[in-house]
Amino acid sequence: MAPFCGLPSPTEPLMHRCAPFLFFATFALSVQVAAADGAAQPEASPSKSAPQPWCAPEFETLPGDVCYGPVASEPGQARSLVIFLHGLVQQGAGWQHNQMRGMARSGKRLGFSVLAPRGKLGGSQRHGANMVAWPTGRGAQQSHEDALLADWTAAQKLIEKRQGAPFDEVFVVGFSNGAYYGSSLALRGRLEVDGYALFAGGSPRQPQVTGDKRAPIFVGVSGRDDTAKLALELGRLLRKHRWPHRQETRPVGHLIADRHLDHALAYLRKQRTGAKKATSTAPQEPSKR
């Protein structure tokens, strides 16, 4: 299985990295998304005739430009949802489609549907007004976060109402800029989810939640990428605070490797199953009647 890549890294100059997108399939499609001199390649250039839809054509577009790619669960299998947080995307470039498709192919292999919300245009002052980014800073979070999370929540509720049942497990997978934001969400306990998987990103911040509100975190460190330093520091922070987590370093660049994602889902699912068993076997409060 091949990994898929995404561009650019939040810790390097925009449009500097040249890397292919390799998809989860028996074939690989290489797309050169940026040139070293900063000139965008034709396939990554925004369309001048009409705005390019945010969601890839094979995804359903829900209100708020939240994209949904369903995967039918097998009988007896948990209904699983991954909320995928994309990396930085230049407005109109279409880079997000490759990331969505890579995650959707993983979903078919690992048994999860994909909910891919859109970041905020100009959501990061650091990356500029023409970049769709996640609000990683406090000021941006105060301005944009509630509305973003409301869109995700509404989309998930719409899907669950349509399918007649809630998802049995919900995980957040963050890549690059999405991983930095995912680590912030996790350490602040902003979402009621079953766990987080962070790849090619993530940063250590003082945890603001304790106990059962600490969702398990898988930190996928890309050992050959400049995001590795902060990701390793995040792992040390989690160990210090005895936060349930697993950290795994692989010798890869700025991408999500198949094996990284395989191990992340296996770990998070095991943690969810263990927590469910612990809850079911916990002593019950005596009846007051």
Backbone hydrogen bonds, N-H to C=O, Kabsch-Sander energy under -0.5 kcal/mol:
donor,donor_aa,acceptor,acceptor_aa,energy
4,F,256,I,-1.8
6,G,254,H,-1.2
12,E,9,S,-1.5
16,H,13,P,-1.6
19,A,17,R,-0.6
22,L,20,P,-0.6
23,F,21,F,-0.5
25,A,23,F,-1.4
30,S,28,A,-0.6
31,V,29,L,-0.5
32,Q,30,S,-0.5
33,V,19,A,-0.7
33,V,31,V,-0.9
35,A,39,A,-1.2
38,G,35,A,-2.1
44,A,41,Q,-1.4
45,S,41,Q,-0.5
45,S,42,P,-1.3
59,F,56,A,-2.4
60,E,68,Y,-2.8
62,L,60,E,-0.7
62,L,66,V,-3.2
65,D,62,L,-1.0
66,V,62,L,-1.2
67,C,65,D,-0.6
67,C,116,A,-2.2
68,Y,60,E,-2.4
69,G,114,V,-2.8
77,Q,74,E,-2.6
80,S,78,A,-0.8
81,L,169,E,-2.3
82,V,113,S,-2.8
83,I,81,L,-0.5
83,I,171,F,-3.1
84,F,82,V,-0.8
84,F,115,L,-2.3
85,L,83,I,-0.5
85,L,173,V,-2.9
86,H,84,F,-0.7
88,L,8,P,-0.6
89,V,132,V,-1.7
91,Q,130,N,-2.9
93,A,90,Q,-2.4
97,H,94,G,-1.4
98,N,94,G,-0.6
98,N,95,W,-0.7
99,Q,95,W,-1.2
100,M,96,Q,-2.7
101,R,97,H,-2.6
102,G,98,N,-2.2
103,M,99,Q,-2.1
104,A,100,M,-2.7
105,R,101,R,-2.4
106,S,102,G,-1.6
107,G,103,M,-2.2
108,K,104,A,-1.9
109,R,105,R,-1.4
110,L,106,S,-3.0
111,G,107,G,-1.9
112,F,107,G,-1.7
113,S,80,S,-2.7
114,V,69,G,-2.6
115,L,82,V,-3.0
116,A,67,C,-3.3
116,A,114,V,-0.6
120,K,133,A,-2.8
122,G,131,M,-2.7
123,G,120,K,-2.6
123,G,131,M,-0.6
127,H,124,S,-0.7
128,G,124,S,-0.9
128,G,125,Q,-0.5
131,M,128,G,-1.1
132,V,89,V,-3.4
133,A,120,K,-2.3
133,A,131,M,-0.8
136,T,134,W,-1.7
141,Q,137,G,-2.3
142,Q,138,R,-2.4
143,S,139,G,-1.6
144,H,140,A,-2.7
145,E,140,A,-0.5
145,E,141,Q,-1.7
146,D,141,Q,-0.5
148,L,144,H,-2.0
149,L,145,E,-2.8
150,A,146,D,-2.0
151,D,147,A,-1.7
152,W,148,L,-1.8
153,T,149,L,-2.7
154,A,150,A,-2.5
155,A,151,D,-2.2
156,Q,152,W,-2.7
157,K,153,T,-2.5
158,L,154,A,-2.2
159,I,155,A,-2.2
160,E,156,Q,-2.6
161,K,157,K,-2.4
162,R,158,L,-2.0
163,Q,159,I,-2.4
164,G,160,E,-0.9
165,A,160,E,-1.2
168,D,79,R,-1.6
169,E,79,R,-1.8
171,F,81,L,-2.6
172,V,195,G,-2.4
173,V,83,I,-2.5
173,V,171,F,-0.5
174,G,172,V,-0.5
174,G,197,A,-2.7
175,F,85,L,-2.3
176,S,199,F,-2.3
178,G,175,F,-2.5
179,A,176,S,-0.9
180,Y,176,S,-1.9
181,Y,177,N,-2.0
182,G,178,G,-2.3
183,S,179,A,-2.4
184,S,180,Y,-1.5
185,L,181,Y,-2.6
186,A,182,G,-2.5
187,L,183,S,-2.4
188,R,184,S,-1.4
189,G,185,L,-0.7
189,G,186,A,-1.0
190,R,185,L,-2.2
193,V,191,L,-1.2
194,D,170,V,-3.1
195,G,170,V,-0.6
196,Y,216,P,-2.4
197,A,172,V,-2.8
198,L,218,F,-2.9
199,F,174,G,-2.5
200,A,220,G,-1.3
208,Q,187,L,-3.2
209,V,187,L,-0.5
213,K,210,T,-1.5
214,R,211,G,-1.8
215,A,213,K,-1.2
217,I,244,P,-1.7
218,F,196,Y,-2.9
219,V,217,I,-0.6
219,V,246,R,-3.0
220,G,198,L,-3.3
220,G,218,F,-0.8
221,V,219,V,-0.9
221,V,248,E,-2.4
222,S,220,G,-0.5
223,G,221,V,-1.1
223,G,250,R,-2.7
224,R,252,V,-2.7
225,D,222,S,-2.0
228,A,225,D,-1.7
231,A,227,T,-1.8
232,L,228,A,-2.7
233,E,229,K,-1.9
234,L,230,L,-2.3
235,G,231,A,-1.9
236,R,232,L,-2.0
237,L,233,E,-2.2
238,L,234,L,-2.4
239,R,235,G,-2.2
240,K,236,R,-2.3
241,H,237,L,-1.9
242,R,239,R,-1.3
243,W,238,L,-2.8
246,R,217,I,-2.0
248,E,219,V,-2.5
250,R,221,V,-2.3
252,V,250,R,-2.4
255,L,253,G,-1.8
256,I,4,F,-2.5
257,A,255,L,-0.6
261,L,257,A,-2.3
262,D,258,D,-3.0
263,H,259,R,-2.6
264,A,260,H,-2.2
265,L,261,L,-2.6
266,A,262,D,-2.2
267,Y,263,H,-2.5
268,L,264,A,-2.8
269,R,265,L,-2.5
270,K,266,A,-2.0
271,Q,267,Y,-2.4
272,R,268,L,-2.3
273,T,269,R,-2.5
274,G,270,K,-2.5
275,A,271,Q,-2.4
276,K,272,R,-2.3
277,K,273,T,-2.3
278,A,274,G,-2.3
279,T,275,A,-2.0
280,S,276,K,-2.0
281,T,277,K,-1.7
282,A,278,A,-0.6
282,A,279,T,-0.6
